[in-house]
């Protein structure tokens, strides 16, 4: 289960991307998360001012 708090979610996802996954696609596949769920996560983090940077493979 992913954290619901946006800041905890940010920390969790960035840690997972850094340590275990080479992309958001790999993260979603590894955790069996649907495209709709990924879009929801990205939207939630975007409302807090964070966007995914593919080159750095993290939200910033």
N, C-alpha and C positions, 0 to 999 in steps of 0.2 A: 504494500500500500504506500502510495506517495504522500508526503506531507501536504497538508492543506494550507498551512500558513505560507504565503508567498516567499518570504525571506528564507524560511527553512527549506522550501521547495527549491529555490535558487541554489542554496548551499548544497543540497543533496544532489541535484542534477549536475552542477559543475564538478563536484567531487567524482561522480560516476563517469562523466565524460573524460575527466583528466585521468582517472585510474583504470577504467575498464572499457571504454567505448571510443571509437575513432570518429563518430558522427552522431547526430541526433537520430538518424535512421537506424544505426547499429544499436543505440540505446533503446529505441522503441522496440526493435526486434528482440533484443535480449531480454526485455521485461514484458514482452508480449502486449505492448500498448498499441491500440488502434490509432489510425491517422487522426480520427476525431479527438481522441484523448490528447495526442501530441499537439494538435491545433489549440485545444483548450489550455494546455500547459503554457504554450507559447503566448497565447492571449493573456493569460493571468500574469505572466511575468512582464509582458509588454505594458500592462496597466501600471506596473510599479517602476517603469522606466528602463527595463532590461530587454535587450534584443540578442538573439543568437548570432554569433559571429562564426561563420563556417571555417574561416582560415585559422582562427584561434581555437575552434571547437569548444566554445564556452559562451555563456550569457554574460554580457557586460553592459 
